[in-house]
Amino acid sequence: MNYPLDAAHIIKKRQKIKKELIGELANPLTKRIAIMGGSTTNELVSLIEIFLLHANIQPIFYQSEYAQYFEESIFDNPKLKEFKPDVIYIYTTSVNIKGFPRISDTSPMIEEKLRFETESYCRIWDSLEKEYQCPIIQNNFDYPINRPLGNLDCCLEIGKTNFLLNLNLFFAKASRERRNLFISDINYLSSFVGLREWFDKNLWYSYKYAISYTGLVHLAKNISIILKSIFGKSKKCLVLDLDNTCWGGVIGDDGIDNIQIGNETAVGQAHQALQKYIIELKERGVVLAVCSKNDDNMARTGFSHPDSVLKISDFASFKANWKPKHENLVDICNEIKILPDALVFIDDNPMERDLVSQHLEEVGVPDIGHDIANFVEFIDREGYFEPVQLSHDDMKRSEYYQGNSQRNNYQAEFSDYNEYLVSLQMESEIATFSPLYAERIAQLTNKTNQFNLTTKRFTLDEIKRMMSLNSEYICLYGKLRDKFGDNGLISVVIGRIEKQNELHLDLWLMSCRVIKRGMEFAMLDALMKLVANRNIDTVYGYYIESPNNTMVKNLYRDFGFTCIEKNDSASKWIFEGDYKNKNKIIKVHL
């Protein structure tokens, strides 16, 4: 199920694979996925299912009738309404183009055909967004395997390739403007697989499969990567071995002058290419760490090599010692405050990879082999760090986690934890939801798992809707900064008002990078001030257990709430009466 994909094996054994994966599920995330097909979708659905099961996601599918993607999206659809999709995937390809340009078409005629296609898809997106308010995944277009105009097909207005290129550019622009529209780039995917392998004429003529079996496996993998990202299951941190990974050779034996990095050798170029790719990941928000069996001082010298793209300052955590690597990975998690399931570990040594996989099953450990030239491809094709959006907070994430490492070192100077917190000089901005932060708020609700009382997920449209219903909700965000830097928007509270005097807390979450700094009490003080201003006299809190949120099991008890209902996996709490502020450390700007 991991790269490199054995498409023939997956197709042949998919029922057996499915059975095995179902038996391995542990507290899976259940999601309802509607597939609006422009061609036959049965095989695709079965393949998407096993890739999601492999990610511990239990999918429930709705399939449109054959090629009825437009009609079922535009017109009243009671079955789809009853299904209540979490995500809708529009599975169309170039075979669904209604009218390609003809040789005799004039420019206005071609523009009209292009307008017809774009307006048709806009109608689909508008209708689905309005009715279902959920993420929409849309294929762009693969190129046709035949080109009547040859190489001119991509240049002339009448060319099919040129026509599809313009449609793909329109789709890309639409996805930037519509925050719930996500593009599945089959234009790239078909190129990666190869057009001759991507499209099978016999499958199309006989069964109306718009993509070959091989292509369907790669597409299913790609869709599962996008879905995992939408559901908040992308990885956050790339952990690197050093010797024969970041550079060629062994720094302890060869010394800085003799490791291979740079343009002098083919191996050195490949290691430098890997470092360049890793820097690009860091620049868009992936956190970097080192886990190496090495002398610490010697290991650090490798990054002072003049041809090293990576520098010591790029890493949020640096573990070079002789401990087992799985233990160092746990230490990295504790230091930068993330869970092991957020890690991807890269190591050229198969024994080390195997040991980490055995001790920390949730860590992503690609079987990268020994050839450094292929390392980037293994990381890239697996889609570990797939983003569905890129926010300002995303691009600063590495900086945030590096700040946590600095705070940990600084904390060691204090014997009294409270004194340490005071010395951080923390300041917070707490306010009701703002359109400026709507995307970040929606992102947090879908990615935060540890400090999350109910793990309810909300789309951007749902966040905007709550913002417009001010009389029915109290919704707060919190930002935090200290002497080491700005942590960004890191906390969200959503309360639903009932009977005018009751507030039900549907969501309370906080980013793991600010845990144990008292921000939850600052948020509670701000919430209770608004509660008093609105003459609300009863506040209900809810805890719903998940695999990762047991750390907040007793949060409402710590807030001074009283438990009124409880079972093995959930509890309900109540607060009534006068409230006294609990935050004594953070300076709050309301």
Buried (B, 14 or more C-beta within 10 A) or exposed (E): BBBEBEBEEBBEEBEEBBEEBEEEEEEBBEBBBBBBBBBBBEBBBBBBBBBBBBBBBBBEBBBBEEBBBBEBBBEEBEEBEEBEBBBBBBBBBBBBBEBBBEEEBEEEBBBEBBEEBBEBBEEBBEBBBEBBBBBBBBBBBBBBEEBEBEEEBBEBBBBBBBBBBBBBEBBEEBBEEBBBBBBBBBBEBBEEBEBEBBBBEEBBEEEBBBBBBBBBBBBBBBBBBBBBBBBBBBBBBBBBBBBBBBBBBBBBEBEBEEBBBBEEEEBBBBBBBBBEBBBEBBEEBBBBBBBBBBBEEBBBBBBEBEBBBBEBEBBBBBBBBEEEBBBBBBBBBEBBBBBBBBBBBBBBBEEBBEBBBEBBEEBBBBEBEEEBBBBBBBBEBBBBBBBBBEBEBBBBBBBBBBBBBEBBEBEEEEEEEEEBBBBBEBBBEBBBBEEEBBBBBBBBBBBBBBBBBBBBBBBBBBBBBBBEEEEEBBBBBBBBBBEBBBBBBBBBBBBBBEEEEBBBBBBBBBBBBBBEBBBBBBBBBBBBBBBEEBEBBBBBBBBBBBBBBEEBEEBBBEBEBEBEEEEEEEBBBBBEEEBEEBBEBBEBEE
